[in-house]
Amino acid sequence: MVKTRPVVGIPPVTKVKASSALKRQRRSYLMMLLPALLLVIGIMIPFLQGVARSFTNEKGYVPNPTFIGFDNYISLFTNSTFLTGLGVTILYVVLILAIQLPLALAIALLLEKASPVRRIGRNFIVLPLLIPPIVAGLMWKTMMQPSAGVLNYLMELVGIPGSTWLTDPATALISVVLIDTWAFTSFSALIILAGLQALPESLREAASIDGAGWWSTFRHIALPWLAPYIVLVALFRVADSLKQFDLIWPVTRGGPLNSTRLLHVQGYEEAFRFSSPAMAMAIIFVLWLIIYLSSFLLLRLWRRTINAVE
Amino acid sequence: MGKNITVVAAIAVATLLMGACSSGEVIDPAEGNPGADLRAGEAYDPRAFEGESINMLLIEHPFVNSLRPLIPDFEAATGITVNLEVLNEQQGFDKLQADLSAGVGNYDLFMTDPLHNWQYSAAGWIEPLDGYVENDAITMPDYNIDDFAPGVLDAGRWNRELLTGLGEGSLWALPVNFESYNLTYRPSMFEDAGVEVPTTYEDVLDVTESLATSLSGNNYPIVTRFDKYWDLTYLTFGSMAESYGVNLLNDDGEVDIASDASVEVTDLFIDIIKAGSPQDASAFTWYEVLQGMASGRFALALNEADLFAATYENDAESEIADDVGYALIPEGPEKRAASAWIWQLSMAQASADKGAAWTFLQWLTSADVLMQTHLAGNMNPVRLSAWEDPELAALVDTWGSEPGQYREVLEGTAEIAAINYPPHPELTRALDRWAEAVQQSFFDGNTKANLESAASDIERILLP
């Protein structure tokens, strides 16, 4: 009898537990419903409306826009200005990654080691992040003026010929990339620095006992450990660079010629200079697809690097 | 006074609107007569809209500085509060476009121009003003619309028929100043270099080359705007192209910017800039021109706005107030040509306080108030009566390297100044594309190919 009581008593207890778990689950679903609805209303509906507009001939002076299928997209991919913008956008992202990732890694390594520059450097590195990109852009635009800017003045003082910087199509894109590098590399460096600080000391000690030098430790221990952090930085920088606007617009407005006219700048111009929201949405939708695809691939790579570390 | 009457006559015929081919397409012929019934049957009362508040978007311009001190008088007289927002030209137009296209009516009134108003009126974003002007219940009794120079006022009219109909149909804006283009030069630098003021564009190149050998340091022979935007092809380079017989559209309505004459004038323009401008000339906007010339760095401003004289002559804002002269825009092989630019004020269709907005608009464009702005540097006057004012005449007579020089140049310019382009909502896009081709030729030298490519694109934009 003593033994059976608990046996008899178990099923009701389990039922109560299951019932309350179900209730809790339902409640949590209900609690998620409101944010989900807000998400749908606030993001998905405008997004889908925007995509729908890209299939019309809507312009400021067209009284009754009509559905025109893929005409806007066909027009884009047969338009040299758009294709140039697409190429410039991709080149911009490649240059950003090629310059900023190694630089951010180097800064992180410098700030990780105990040295006199570490404390000062850690305080100064966040300063560019505190300056709005528009202000940073205008500041550098002034400094990069070929005939009256301080950069050329300083370069000529030490015997280096001045550059045309933002005023020549040959140098404008790299000049904007340099401004971007000044503004955003510290963000990347801080993430990589956080990764370096999370590296278990025991791994370094083990490598040291095995006689590994700095390079060998970095190459075989730190770098694999940092891989997920570096990919994460790449993910952020790719997405941010693809939709870069607030740094370019005040500095070059996409010029000279189309040398810095990224797709986001083109989309803005279509919408707000030429009153062509349909074409603007077509450009922005193509840009969104590129960002989505590149982010998807980088996320997969990120998961793979995490698995490798584990 | 005889001299002043000459100016009046010149301005009266100024900016006569050029004929153009017609596409025959009317965007939306249906339009009401807003403002006509506002306070219908009542007597005019300046305080009729007391307690209301209006927002106005202004573009950085000497007009704005001349207006600010007058606002308190208006607010005291009407009980209407006026909030001003001032932005530079590019930011201002971008922000305005966003506001108008969204239909939110944040700005009741704003500074504009015929080129932009062709977009705004075609889209139905701005209010036709005829009903307001004709309504005695809301328009002050002594408001004289016939006092505006007819050509200048009519630049605010358009019947919304693509590529034609300028000066016809509804009145979309009221003018506040008018500018055309001239040569502004530094007599001392010209004397030192032993050169005369150029009269043709070939002369400009010769003079630039001579000045280049005599100037040193941070001083340069020539400055003109050269950014890749519509104002290059609409105004400054546009004036030069017109004098070479180059038009955006020819008499048959075809895009005509890749002709031999167009290649010739583009190459000459580029040669002039390369001979005497700084490395960053390709990024110069009108603002860099104004600041650069006023700072004393340049010997000659080519085809730039004549109303910059108000700044150049003001020794608080300029280093060249006692060393500046003016000359007529150079002559081309076909003729002497000068574009016209008119700053206007328009009312947003989405404005929630149209009565108050109109009260301010008519007050600001009345003869007395405009006269006060002109005396404070808002040039050039658009009302005929302003040119008869002795105080203004005395002020303008001091401008230039000799008495009466500015006025004499203005008289000559006013006789030829014109809007040389047909109205179209996408004209800014077309002119941007042409400007891009001119700038591209500066960098790669392939003028003919660049202009042909631009012509092809412009054909798709304007003549689909």
Interface residues (C-beta under 8 A of the other chain):
Chain A: K59 G60 Y61 P63 S80 Q145 P146 S147 A148 G162 T164 L166 T167 D168 P169 A170 R253 G255 P256 L257 N258 A271 F272 R273 F274 S275 P277
Chain B: I27 D28 Q90 F93 D94 Q97 A98 S101 Q119 A122 A123 G124 W125 N218 D227 K228 P278 Q279 D280 A281 S282 A283 P425 E426 T428 R429 E436 Q439 Q440 F443 S453
